[in-house]
Amino acid sequence: MCDHEPCGSAHLHPRRDTRAHFFLPVKVLSRVFRGKFVAGLRRAFRNHQLVFYGQRLPFGNERNFTAFLRTLFQQDWVVYAKPPFGGPEHALSGSLHPMDAARRILKQLGVELHPQKTRIVHVRYGFEFLGYKIKSGWRKLHLPESKIRSQARQGALYAYPKEKSIRRFMDQVRQRTTRMLPLNTTELIAELNPLLRGWGEYYKRAQVRKLFQRLDGWIRRRIWSHRYRRWRNAGWKWLPVTTLYGEYKLVRLIDLIPSLASRRR
């Protein structure tokens, strides 16, 4: 059940910490329900399904009704959620089990689920698929959603490269940039670019902005280390970043991200 309370009446219904017992956080449920409820009111108003009487007669005007809907987003919406008395099995009785539903949909596409490799997991802990780690975001966002330009939202699903994939990529870069490799900088970068472009193109649509930025800096240090035969050097001064990406055409991972590439055009 869901309920909408005016401010100041929260003491009538004490809240409980439901993070350990429910699928979605209460704040996420409240915002989703509020958005769907207000969208339903807008739709009903456009279809002339709402009738106003007495003191609420002015809400028949579209401007007044829109102003009223705007005030709903300034109030707290409290969601009450109760687990089924019979447990998850009782909730699924009479309806199709998620695994059976997945089998039915995939069967139409000619795909079968592997019985040993298929399982239902909590979105909070995520799952690995085709080199990705997919899970819900848990970090608190410091900016309001109206000021966030990207698609980042608290509680939304995000994809990230697996740790194993990141380690394998870094090992391949190490093999191509070892200091004893008998190549000059031009030849080294020519050998390195296909690896960078291939790995970056595969993961460029995941949540990899900070990862790509960190890897770009690490790759530059590997190239400087190869050229000047030691890790600590002044390569940033003798072989600056502009020269690496301009003259030597080194692939920059962060430039492969579509949203950032479009801004630079």
N, C-alpha and C positions, 0 to 999 in steps of 0.2 A: 504494500500500500504506500501511497505517497500523499503528503499533506503539505499545504502551504500555510505558513504561520506569519503573522505580522511580527515585527520586531518587538521584543519585550515580553513575549509569552513563552520563551524557551524554557523557563523554570517549571512550566506545567508538564513538560515531557523531557525528563533528563535523558541526555544522549549517552550512548555506549560506544566504546572503542570496538569497531567492527573490522579492523584491518586484518585480523587473523582468522576471521570466520567467513568473509564474504568475498565474492569474485572481484568486484570492483569497489574502490573507495567510495565512501558516502558523498564526498564532495563532487566526484565525477558523476555519480548517479544524479545528484541534485541539479547539476548544470545541464546534463543531458535532458532530464525530465522537464526542466524549466524551458529549455529551447524548444522541445517538441510541443509542449503545452501552448506556448505563445505562438508558435507557427500554426498550430491548429486553430487558435483564435483568429489569427489573420486570415486563414483560409475560409473559415466560417463567415467572417465579416464580408469578404469579397463575394462570397456566394449568397449573401443576403439571408443567412440562416440565423442571425442574431436579432432579437427584438428587445428594445429597451423601454422601460416604463418609469414614470415618476421622476425621482431625482437623477436617475441614470439616463434620462432621455437625451441629454447633450452628447452622450457617447455615440449616438447615431451618426454624428458628424465624423467624417474620416480623420480630420486633423485632431479632434479631441480623442478619438479612439487610439490613434497612433501615439499620442502623448501619454495616454494611460498605459499602453503596452510598454513604453519606455521605462516607466516607473517600476514595472515588475522585475526588471533586471537589477534594481537597486535594493531588493529585499532578499532575505535568506529563504531558500526553499529547503525544507527538511524532508529527507527520504527515510521512511521506515521500512526496513527489510527484515524478514523473518525466515530462518531456515525451515524447510519442510519438516513436519513432525516425523515422517518416516525415513528421513535421510535422503541422500541423492537418488537411491533406487526408487523411492516413492515418487520423487519429482519426475523421474524419467518413465514411470509406468504410464501406459496409455499413449506414449509418444515415442517417436523413433529415436533410438540411442544415437549419440553423435557419431560413433564409429560406424554404425549401420548406415547412417545418412551419408557419411563420406564414401563408404563402399558403393552405395547406390549411384551417387553422382559420378564417381570415377569410372564405374563400370560402363556408363554411357559414353565415356571418352576412350574406352578400351584400355584402362589402367587398373591394375590390381594392387591392393595394399599388402605389404609383406607382414605376415602375422607376428614375426619376431622383432621387426624393426619399427613397428607402428605402435604408438602409445599416445595417451592423452596427457598433456602436461599443463601446468599452470602458466598463464601468460607472464606472470611476474618473474618466473625463472627462465622462461624462453626455451627455444629449441634450436638445433643446428640443422641447416639445410643448404646443400650445394655451396658450401664454403662460407655461409652466412650464419651469424648468431642473431636470431630474431626474438625480441622480448619487448615488454612495455617499459617506457621510461619512468624512472622513480625519482630523479633529482628534482628539487623544487626550482621552478623558474623564477628568476628575480624580476623580470620585466613583465608587465601586463600583456595579455595576448594581443591587444590592439597595436602594440609597439614592436611586435616580433615580426620581422619580414619573412623569415623562413617558415617552414611547416612544423617547426618544433612545438609540441604541445605536451604538457604533463599528462602521463597516463596513456599516451598514444603508443602505437607499435613502431619499433625502430629496427633497422637491419644494420649489422656491423660485421666486418670480417672476423672470422674465427681466429683465435690466438694462434692456432696451429698454422693457418694460412699466412699470418703475418710473420711468424718465425721462419717459415719456409722461404718466403719472399726475401727476408733480410739475409738468410744464408746464401741465397743465389746472388744477391748483390755483393756479399763479401767475397764469394768466389771470383766474381768478375772485377773486383777492385783491390785485390791483394797487392801489397807494395812491390813484391818481386815479379809481378807480371810484366813481361817485356813489351809493353805497348806505350805509345805516346798518348797524350790526353785526347787527341782527336779520335784515335782508334779505340781507346777505352770507352769513350762516350758512344761511339757507333755500335760497340758491342752491348752497351748497357741500355740504350734507348728502347730496343724492342721489348725487353723485359719490363721496363717501367711503363711503357705504353700499354702493353697487354694486361698487366696486373691492374693498372689504374683504370683502364676502360671497363674492366669487369666489375670493379667495386665503386665506380664513381657516383652511382646513384644511391649509395648507402650513406649513413651518417658518419662521414669520414673526413670532415673538414679539418679537425684538429689532428687526426692521425696523419693525413697527407701532409699537413704543414710540418709536423714533427719529422716525418720520413724524408721530406725534401731537404731539411737542414742536415740530417744524418748522412744522406747521399752526398751532399756537397762536401762534408768533412771527409768522407771516404775518398773522393776524387782528389782533394787537396793532399790527403795523406799519401796517396799513390804517387802523386807528382813530386812531392818534396820529401818522400821516403821517411816520414815520421808523422805521428798523430798530432802532436802539438807543433803548429807552424803558423806562419802568417799568410796562408793561402788566400784568406779573405782580402788581403791587401794586394798581393801580387797577381792573383787570379780572381778578380771580383765576381760577384753574382751576375752582374749585367753581362760580363764577358762569357760566362758559362752558358747562360740561357740565350744570349744574342749571337755571339760569334760561333760558339761550339754547338749550338742547337740542342742543349740538354733538355730532355723532357721534364717539365715541372708537373708533378702529380696534381697539385691543387688547381692548376689551370684546366685539368680535364673535367672538373665538376661542372655540370651544365649551367647551374644557376650563377656561378662565379664567372664562367667563360662568357656568358651573355652580357654581363655588366661591363666587361672590359672591351667589348666591341664598340 
